[in-house]
Amino acid sequence: MRHGKKFNHLSRQTGHRKSMLANMACSLIEHKRINTTVAKAKALKQFVEPLITKSKEDTTHNRRTVFSYLRNKYGVTELFREVAAKVGDRPGGYTRIIKVGNRLGDNADMAMIELVDFNELYNGGKKEEKKAKSRRGGKAKKSDPTSESSETVADDATISPE
């Protein structure tokens, strides 16, 4: 009977599985995207998302807790500096799994797992933009669009057509 056994063991013993997930999480944090099997990607998602949530609040306790899982001080530093800064306003769902087909050798289902905020293609080509808000609830001031268009016309006039 398999009562109460909810997570995938990935055909590994406990120590090997924890080490593998820690290594994959460090690689994901460092490279922002990795290719792996679908089962490992789903297990990695469950492993890394709580760690990213902890990284939003930079305390000594949270750093030590995350280090006990990752066991890599460079990965912890990168997580708390760069990744936490980008996902600060996101309430969850920090990773995305995209299926990429089957592996040639053994026909295993492959997937790409990536950090959502680091992909410029799916963000519409936008870099990190923050909305300008007024403290009083009014509209934020906008720049004059006529001055911008006159500058672009002046720049275009200096370029000679070929």
CORNORGI-V287421 format. One record per pair of residues at least 6 apart in sequence whose C-alpha atoms are under 8 Angstrom apart, sorted by the first residue. I is the first residue (numbers start at 1). J is the second residue. If there is no record, write none. Layout:
BEGIN
I_J, I_J
END
This chain:
BEGIN
7_43, 8_39, 8_43, 9_17, 10_17, 10_39, 10_40, 21_43, 21_44, 21_47, 22_69, 22_70, 22_71, 23_70, 24_44, 25_44, 25_47, 25_48, 25_70, 26_70, 26_72, 26_75, 27_33, 27_34, 28_34, 28_113, 28_114, 28_115, 29_75, 29_78, 29_79, 29_83, 29_115, 30_75, 30_78, 32_114, 32_115, 32_118, 33_112, 33_113, 33_114, 33_115, 34_112, 34_113, 34_114, 35_110, 35_111, 35_112, 35_113, 36_110, 36_111, 36_112, 36_113, 37_108, 37_109, 37_110, 37_111, 38_99, 38_109, 38_110, 38_111, 41_97, 41_111, 41_112, 41_113, 42_97, 45_95, 49_92, 49_93, 49_94, 49_95, 51_66, 52_79, 52_83, 52_84, 52_94, 53_92, 54_62, 54_66, 55_62, 55_63, 55_66, 55_79, 55_80, 55_84, 56_80, 56_84, 56_85, 56_87, 56_88, 58_80, 63_76, 63_80, 66_76, 67_73, 67_76, 70_76, 86_117, 86_128, 87_94, 87_117, 93_116, 94_115, 94_116, 94_117, 95_113, 95_114, 95_115, 95_116, 96_113, 96_114, 96_115, 96_116, 97_111, 97_112, 97_113, 97_114, 98_111, 98_112, 98_113, 99_109, 99_110, 99_111, 99_112, 100_109, 100_110, 100_111, 100_112, 101_109, 101_110, 101_111, 102_108, 102_109, 102_110, 103_109, 103_110, 117_123, 120_126, 120_127, 132_140, 133_139, 133_140, 134_140
END
